[in-house]
Amino acid sequence: MEYVNGMRAGALSSVTWTKSRHSNATGNCVELAALPGGRVAVRNSRDPLGPALIYTREEIAAFVAGARDGDFDAVLD
């Protein structure tokens, strides 16, 4: 299977989706899934069959490191 940005998350039926333990009961969260070959899919938990964004492991690692360091805190202000 070819993994491309915007593909339907519902087409990724063989993956396990994970969401943050910080997610709330209203479903305001994103979910991630490891894909074969090392890529990572991201989807909106409120639209589990909707589009998925596909990233490399390096891209996700850079984002997580930036989030840990507070690089994106201004977005929430």
N, C-alpha and C positions, 0 to 999 in steps of 0.2 A: 504494500500500500504506500502511496505517496502522500506525505503530510505537507499541507500547504496552509498558509494563513487564510482564515475565513472559512475553512471547511467546517462542515457540521460536526459539532461535538458528538452528536448522536451516532455518527459514523465510526467513532472511536470506541466501539462496544467492548473491545478486549482489554481496555486499560482500567486502572483503578484510580478514581478521582479522590483527591485529598483536599480538605479545607482547613484553615487555621482554627486552632482552639479558641482564638479570639473572635471568631464569627459570632454573630448574635442570632437570636431566635427568629428574626424577621427575614433572614436569608440574605442580608447585605454582605456578601462575600464573593470571593473568587475561589475557584478550585483549580488545582494543578494535577497533572498526570504525567508520569514518565512514559515516554514513547520508545519503541524499539529503535536502536541506533543512537540513543543518547539525547534526543530532543525532548522538549517539555511542552505540553499543551496547557493552555489556560482558558478557562471558560467562566461565564457568569453563572453563579449557582441558581439564580432565579430563572435562567433560560438554559437548562441542561441539554437541550437538543439544538440550541442555537449555535452561532459561530464560535470557533476556537482559534485562538492565536497560538502560533507555533514558534518557539524560541529554541536557541541552542542552550546547552548547559552553561556555557560561558556567559551568555546574556542574562540568564536567570541568576547566576552567581553574582554578577555585577549589580543587578537590581537589589538582591537580598543584602549585599554588603552596603549599598547606598542607603537602604531602608534602616539597617542597623545603625549606621553612622548619622542618621537624621537628615540626609541630603534632600529628602522629599517632604520634610515637615511643613514647609511653607505652603505646600499645596493644600493642606488642611486648615490653614489660617483663614 
